[in-house]
Amino acid sequence: MADLQDELRAAVEMGGLDRPDRQPVKEPEFVTDAGGEAPEVNGDVLRRTHALLAAHPVADGYNGLPQALRQLPWYDLELGEGAIDTDVPRLREGRVGAMFWSLRLPEGLAEEQAVGATLDLLDLVQTVVREYPESLRMAYNAAQTIDARNCGRVAVLLGPAEAGALGDSLGILRALHALGLRVLTLTGTSWAGGGNGLTRFGEEVVREMNRIGVLADLSGACDPTVRRVLTVSRAPVLCTRSAARALRPHPANLPDDLLTRLGATKGLCLVPLTAEQTGPSVRDVADHLDHVRALAGPECVGLSGTYDSGAAHPQDLPDASGYPHLIAELLHRGWSEPDLSLLTWGNVQRVLRAADFTAKAAQQRRGPSTASIAQLDG
């Protein structure tokens, strides 16, 4: 198999990233808005889209592939796998350079099984990446993510995992981090899932996450928990699957005041490409991105494909190959190329770097926490 770095270099020189054995991405079609200016020539939009994504590929904030692969008796991500939304050909077509692979657990799993099930998923991710060394590469920080991209591989980052995977133990948190975990969703536990926000032990979990470099994911958390984590955390937080509640009243979407607060704390809202949360069309997704950018700022918005999570997706965004359609729509709306480069790649890199910087500073001030939930919440 040819080295992906050679394929990437050749594609950029030719003005695109399409594989010779696949059809190019369908050129976006735009309709002139009534009373508005005529859109750019389609060919120019497509050229600019390809050039931008060649330099600044998509860092996808949430992908459910690990759990999806567990349901398949056999798969081949390199040749293409029709039973799932994500495979190597579609990642190349979608110009994806990095992905967070979710360690989300099946519904109804008993609490005492959560730790072992999370370890099984973590092992599966490591195994899958080893099976495709010419296409995928594990990454644990911003520098390794960039190295993977420069070598023509898709960087795979571990997380988010569910808070239940800790078993209410800070020692397990540290063990999962040592195995590669980089994002933890703060929902579904007694210390992070109640309507009153974080408990004292929950606050200690956040401090320990800051100390070791695990990012907090607040998607699906109740509003009091979101507000308290934004106060306690010294590292930026993520919302890996949150859009604008003002445009679509989904419980995982954020109200305007929290979007503004997220921007003020330099967090990152990764807007999901799902019909339920953002709407049935590319234009609906773009509306949410416009709204989040206006409130939180261009440096605080990103993309979350949410593929292979069981969710339905908007038209023209059915799988990981569809990102060029969305970027073309945003170019048509007047997004600048610097803002788009932050959306696709730069903002995720900033948050990863900030997590490492915060961890190094915290480790100079304090050692590993020995607190327990019985001590703080008992």
N, C-alpha and C positions, 0 to 999 in steps of 0.2 A: 504493500500500500504506500502511495506517495505521502511524503511528509506534509502535514497540513500547512506548515510554515511556507513551503514552496508554493502550495496552491494559493495561499492568501496573498503572497507577494505577486504572483502572476495575475491574480484576479484584480488587485489594486491597479497594476500597470495597465490592465485592459479596461479599467473604469468601472468594475463591478466585482461582486464576490460570488457570482453564481457558479455552481459546479457545472461542468460540461454535460453531465448526464441528467441534469434536471432542467425543467422549464424555468425561465426567469420569472421573478415575481411579477404578477399582473400589474400593469401600469395603473395607478390610481386615476379614477375619473371624478372630476369635480364639477359641480353645478354652480353657475354664477348666482350669488345671492341677490335677491331682488333689491335694487337700489344700491348694491354694493359694487366694488370694483371687480373687474373680471379676474379670474384666477390666473396664476402663471401657466405657461405652456406646460402640458403634462410632462413632456420629455425633459424639460429643465428641472421640474420638481423631482423627477425620478433620479436624474443625474446628481442633484444636490443631496438627495436622500442617501444614495449609495456612497457618495464621497464622505458624507458626515459619519455614517455608520462604519465605514472602513477605518476612520481615525478614532471614533468613539463608539465602540460596540455597546450593545445593551448589557447592563448588569441587572439581571432579573431577580427581583427580591423574594420570590416565593415560587417553588415548583414542587408538586406532590409526587414526582416520579418514584421515589423509593417505595412508598406504599402501593403504587400502581404496579410496580414490577413484582411485588410479592404475590399478586393475583395471577400472574402469567406463568404457565408451565415452562415456557421457553421464549427467548427474545433475542433480537439482533439489532442493537442500536446503530451499528455502523451502516448496515444496508438499508435500514428503515423499518419501522415497526408500526403497522397500521392500527394495532389495538390500543395505542397510547397517543398522547399529544406531543410527546417530546422524543426526538431521536437525533442522531448526528446530522443527517441531511437537512432536517428542518431547522436545527440550530444554526447551521451555516447559512441557510436561506434567510433566516430571520436576523442574521448578523448579531448573534448572541455571543458575548465574550466572557460572561461570568454568571453564575446562578447560585442562589441559596436553595439547597435541597431540604425540604421540610422533613422533620422526624415526627410528624403528627401521627397520633395513635388512632386505631379504630374506635368508633363510638361504642360505648358500653363496656369498655375494658375495665376490669376490676382494678382498683387503686394499687393493690399490692403487686399487680403484674406490670405496672407502668415502667418501672426501672428496667426490668429485663427486656421488655418489648422495645424500649428505646435503644438499648444496647444492640439488639438484633438489627434494628434499622440502621444504626450507625455502622455496624459491620457490613451490612449489605451495600451501603454507599461506598465504603472503602473497596469492597470486592468489585463492584461495577466499574469504578474508576480504574482499577488495575487491569480490568479486562479490555479497556479501550485506551491504551497509553498514547496512541497517536491522535486522539481526539479530546480526551478529558485529562484533567490534572487537578489533584487536591490542592487547595490553597487555604491558608490560615490567617493571612493578613493582607494588607494592601499591596505590599511589595511582591508577594508571591502571586497575587492576582494579576498584576501587571506582567510579571515574568511569564505566566501561562499564556496571556494574550500575545505577547511578543513571540512566543514559540508556536503560535497558531493553534493552541489548545483552548478549550473552554474551561475556565477555572470553576471548580465546584467547592462551595463553602457549606459547612454543616450547620443546619438550623433553618428555621426555629424548631426547637423541641418544646414540649409542653412542660409547664411547671410541675405537674404531677410526677415527672420523671425524676425529680430530686428526692422523692420519698421524705420530704421535709428535712433533708440533711444537707448542710453546707459542704460536708466532705464529699458527698456524691456530686454536688455541683462542681467542685474542683476536679474530681475524677473525670467527669464528662468533658470539662474543658481540656484536660490533658489528652483526651482521646480525639479532640478536634472541634467540639461544640463551640459555636460562636454567637448563637442567638437563642434566647429563651423567652417564650410567651408567658406573660404574667397573668394567667387566668386559670380558673378551674381548681383552685385550692382554697383551703380555709384561710390562708394568710394573704391571698391575692384575689380571691374571687367573690368576696362579699360586697354588698352594696355600699358599705362604709369605707371602702378603700383598703389600703395596705394596713396590716397589723404591724406591731413592733418587730416581729420576726420577719415579716415581708420587707420592711425597711432594711433590716440587716442583710437579707438576701440581695437586695439591690446594691448595697455597699460592697458586698463581697463580689458581685458580678463586676462592678467597677474596678475592683482591685485586681481581678484576674483577666479582664478583657472580654467578658461575655456581654453582648448587647441586649438590652431589654426590648422586647416586642410587646406593644400595647394594643394591638388589634384584637377587638373582642372584649377588652377590659372595660369595666364600668367606668363612668366618667370620674367618680371620686378617686379610683385607683390611678387613672391616667394623670390627674392633677397632682396626686401625691408623688408619683414616680418622677414627674417632671421637676418637682421640688427637690427630691432626695438625690436623684442621680447626678453625678458629676460628668458622666459621659453622655453624648447624644443618645436619644432613644429612637427606635424604629417603630413605625406602624406598618407591618409587612403586607397588610391587606385592608387598607382603609381609603375610602374616597370621601366625598363631601356630602354630609347629611342634609345640607340645605337643598341639594339637587335630587337626592334620592334617600328616603328615610329608612336606611338599613341600619340595624343596631351596631354593626362593626364600622360604619362610617362616622366621621368626626364632625361635631358641630363647629360653627365658625369660630367660636371663642377658643376652642381647643386647637384648631388649626393655627390661629394667630399665636397662641401660646407655644405651640410646637415650633413655629418659625422663630420665635424669640429665644428659645433654648437651643436652636440649631439642630433640632431633631430632623427626622426624614419620614415623610408620608409617601409610601409606595402604593400607588393607585392600582387596584386590581383590574384586570381585563375580564370582568365577568358581567354577564347580562343582569344578574340580580343586583349587584352593587353599583354598577355604572351605567347600565342601559344596553339596548340591543344593537347599537351601531358604533362605528368608529367615531362618529361625531359626538355621540354621548360621552364616550371615554375622554375625548378631547375637551369637552365642556368641563368635566371634573378636573382635568389637568389645568385648564385655565383658571378655575376657581381656586384650587389649592395654591397655584403659583401666585395669584393675586393676594392671598391672605398670608401664606407662610413665607413666600419669597421663592425665587427661582433656584436657590441653593438648598431648598428643603422639600423638593418633590422628585419622585422617582417612579419606576415602573415595576409592577408585580404581575407577571403573566398568570399566576395561579393555575397553570396548566396541570393536568393529571391530578386535580383535586376533586373531581366529580362535579365541578361547576360548569354551567353552560356559558358560552363565550359570545361576544358580539360578532355580528356579521363582518367578514373579512379579517377577523382575528381568531380563527378557530383553533389554532395551534401555534407552536413556537416559531413558525415561519412568517407570521403576519406582521411583525414589528415595522417593516418598511412602510406598510399602509398607514400606520398611525403617525410615523414621523413625517410622511408626506402631507398628511392632513394638518399637522402642526406647522409645517413650513408654509402651507397655504394660508394659515391663520395669522402669519406674521411672526411666529416665534423666531428669535435670532438664533444663529448657529451657536454662539456661546451658551445661551440658555439650554439649547437642545443637547449640547455636549455635557452639561451638568445633569440634565434629566437622564440621559442614557447611561453615563459612566461616571462622571466626576463626583456626583453627590454620594454615591455608595463608597467611592474611594475615600472621600473626606471623612465619612463616619467610621470606616475601618481604621483609618490613621488616628482619629481622635480616640477611639477605644484603646488602642495600643499606648498612646501618649498618656491617657488618664491612668491606665493600669500601672505603667512604670512610675508615675508620680505617686500613686497610692501605695505601692509596695515599699517605697522609701519611708512612708509614714506609719504603716501598720503591717502586722503579720496576719496570717490566716485566722479568720474568726472561728472561735470555738463555741459560739452561741448555739443554743438549741431552741426548738419551738416551745418546749416545756418551760424553759427558763424565762422566755420573753412573753409568751402568750398564755402560759398556764395560770 
